[in-house]
């Protein structure tokens, strides 16, 4: 069976991100078709950085009513989480440019995601684990819209960790396995 990273990512968002309510704002843009899914064929960090810049330009050029957010999936580069984590710093430096500053944010997801100080198999790492390495480009305007309730927004990470711990590693793994098999 040939793998389709975009289809697998869509399924992961539907079943895991939305299904477990890890991002209470994802359903609206997902069901509204306002997420652009892009598959990068990059095999090196430089090529990925170039793809990222193209997608940043595309996102800010599109009306928010058409495309609100972009997910750049890059299955052929930065498979090692530490390399990926180093790259995220380079990616975020692009946002210092005037055309992106205070316009776009980057959220990072990786199959081996690991929070500083967390055990490799800690369930809370799954709040940022994805089927493939990816960069999620979010418009600041979208984040501001949902940030009206700052307390709710700031509480999302703690609620996600609590939800995943309650679900447990075994049940979470079964859900992930079922999602990957479909």
C-alpha positions, 0 to 999 in steps of 0.5 A: 500500500502506498502511503499518502501523507496528506490523507494520513494527516487529515485522518490524524487531525480528525481522529486525534486532534479533533477527536480528543479535543486537543485543539478546540479550534481545529474543528472549525477550520478543518470542517470549513476546508480552510486548511491548506495541506502541502506535501514537501518533497524536500530531502534536505533542510535548505530545500525545506526552508525554501518550501516553508518560505513559499508557503509563508508567502502563499498564506499571507497572500490568500484571503483568510476566508479562503485559507486560514492555516497551512500544514507543511508536511515533510516526510523526507527530511528531519526524521530525527527529532533533535535535527527537526527541533534545531530546524524549527529555530531556523524556521521561526527566524523567517518570521522575523521578516517584516512581512511575517512578523506578527502575521504568522506563527509556527507550531511544530509537530513530529512523530518523535516529539519530546518535551524538555524533561519528559520521558521519551514514552511519556503520554504528554508528548503526544500533544505534539506528535504527528504521523509525519514531521510537519510545520503548522503555519497559523495566522496571528489574526486567527489566534487573536480571534480565539484568544479573547478568553486568555485563561481558556487559551493558556489552559489548553496545554494542561488540559491536553496533558490531563486528557491524555493521561486519563486516556492512558498510554494503552488506549491512546496507542490503540487509537493511534494504531487504528488511525494509522491502519486505515 
